[in-house]
């Protein structure tokens, strides 16, 4: 009897002591997967063309200002066209001022210059991090005749952590727009 009690105590101790320590689970992040981007060239009557993501719907205004709507992501890229008529300095200041209006809510704004000498496309891409209204801004120009500004907006209250996957996806689209933009002759 003495041996069976001792055996029972040893087995019980081993069973209790072999459990893993209970640790709290880390907070999980929402995983949003978007399809690989496929592009087609815009077929508008505007003075510029670019590669448009096939997930977007384009809405064109008379003045060559466009809205690329992404219903899957609840956001849009707004493009505004202006002619350059000895007012390039004013257009540049306005575009830069628009980008830095978000500095109040933004944690950081990173400027990334863009230069394409071959096709006369020059510009700046602004990546905005934090709870700002717009996560990205940009402008491109040929410095003589054409000037296009663009802004990314989501149809939701800005919460950087929640919209980050969609913002990163659409920032890649904006870079593609800048890289593929061509002025019609």
N, C-alpha and C positions, 0 to 999 in steps of 0.2 A: 504494500500500500504506500509505503514511504517513497518507493521508487516511482510509482505512477504519479504521485503528487508532484514530485520533483520534475519528472518528465513533462507534465502538464504546465508547470510554471516556466520551464525553459522554452517550450513551444509557444506559449502565450507571449513571452517576452520577445522572442524572435519575430513573431507576427506583428506585434505592436511596434517594434523598433525598426523594422524594415520599410516602413512607409516613407515615401518621399515627403519632404517638407512642403507644406502648402504655401504657395506663393500667389499673390494677386496677379491676375492677367493684365498685361499692358493694354492701354487704350488702343483700339483698332482704328485704322484709317479706312474711309470709304474708298473702294477701288472702282474707278470709272475707266473703262476701256472704250476708246473710240476707234472706229475703223481706220485703216490706213488711208491717208488722204490720196485722192485721185483728182487730177486737175484737167481743166479744159480752158482754152483761150476764150476770153469774153468776145462776144460778137456784137458789141454795141456800136452805135454811130458816133461815139465820142472820139475825141482827139487822142485818146490813149487806149491801150489794151493791156491786159495782164492775164495771168493764169488764175482761174477761179476754182476753188474746191467744189467738187460736184455735190457735196452735202449742203451747200449754201444755195439760197434763192436770191436772185439779183432783182432789185427794184431800181429803175433808172428814172431820173428826173430830167427835165428839159435842158438844164444847164450842165449836164455831164456829171452831176453829183450822183453817187450810187449808194445803195445800202445792200450789203451782203448779209442776209438774214440766215442764222443757223438755228432752226427750230429745235433741233435735237439738244442743243446746249443752252437754249434760252438766252441767246446773245446775238449781237450784230456788230459788223464793222461798217462804220460810216465813212465814205469817201467824199470829199468836197473838192471840186475843181475850180480854179481861178486862173484867168489869163494874167500874164505878167505884162504890165504897161508902165514901165519905169517905176514900179512900186515893189520890186523884189525885197528891198529892205523891210518895208512895212509887212509884207506877207511872212517873211522869216520871223520877225519879232512877234507877230500875232500867233504863229504856230508854236514858237518856243514858250510864249506866255501861256497859251492854252495848256501846254504840257505841264508847266510848273504851277498852275492853279491847283493841281492835285497834291502839292507838297504838304498841305495842311493835314491831310489824312494819310498820306503815303509814308511808309517806313523808309523807302529809298527810291530814287529815280536814277536809272542807269542809261546813259547816252551811248548809242552805238552808231557811228557815222557809216554812211553807205555811199560808195563811189563806183559808178559804172561809166568809165570814159567812153568806151566803144559806142554805147547807145545814148550818151548824154543824159544820164539819170544820176542825180546827186541828192542825197537826203540824210535824214537822221531818224533813228528808231529810238523811242523812249520806252524802257521797260519799267513799269511802276509796280512796286511791291507794297503790300499793306492793304488796308480797307478803303482805298480810294475808289471814286466812282468809275474811273476808267483804268484798266490794267495795262493798256498800251496806247501809245500815240506815235504818229510818224508823219513825215512830210517828204516829198520828192519833187524835184524841179529840174528843168533843163537850163535854168538861170537866164533864159531869154524870153520864152513864150508861155511856158506852162508851169503850173504849180498845183500839186495835189496834197491835201492833208487827209489823215485818217485817224480814226479813234475806235477803240474797242469798248463796247458797253454790254453789260448783262442786265436782263430784266429782273433783277433781284437786288435786295439790300446787300451792299458789299460785305462779304465775309471771306477774307482772303483764303483761309484754309479750305473752305468749301468749294470755291470756284477755281482754285489753283489748277487742277487737271484740265479743265476747259480753257482756262486762260493760257496755259502753256501750248495747248493744241492750236488755239487761234493765233497766238504769237508766231508760231511756225507758218501759219497761213499768211500773216502779214509780211513776214520776211520773204515768202514766196512771191507775194504781190510786188514788193519792192524789187526783187531780183528779176522778175519777168516783165515788169512794166516797160512798155515801148511807146514812144510818141509817134503818131501817124503823121506822115508827110503830106 
